[in-house]
C-alpha cells in the first residue's frame, strides 16, 4: 500500500467515527433550534446570534466565521445525539 493510500484509508476510518460526518452546519443549527428554541440555546451557549433577533441565516453566518462558537454548537449537537441514542436504545 502506498503512502497516499494509507493516508486515505486512515482519513476514511477517522470519518466513520466522526458524528458530524455528512451533517451540514445548517442541519445542526436547525435541529438545535427545533429541540431547544432560541431562548434555551442562548442560555446554553452565550453567543449574540442566539440572543438578538435570532435566525438560522444569521446564526450560520456568524458560526461560519467564528470557529470557537461553531465548536460549542457542534458539541451541543453531538451531546444531543448521544442523549437521543441513550433514550432510544432497546432495553434488554
HELIX and SHEET records of a PDB file:
HELIX    1   1 UNK A    3  UNK A   16  1                                  14    
HELIX    2   2 UNK A   25  UNK A   44  1                                  20    
HELIX    3   3 UNK A   48  UNK A   50  5                                   3    
HELIX    4   4 UNK A   56  UNK A   65  1                                  10    
HELIX    5   5 UNK A   67  UNK A   88  1                                  22    
END                                                                             
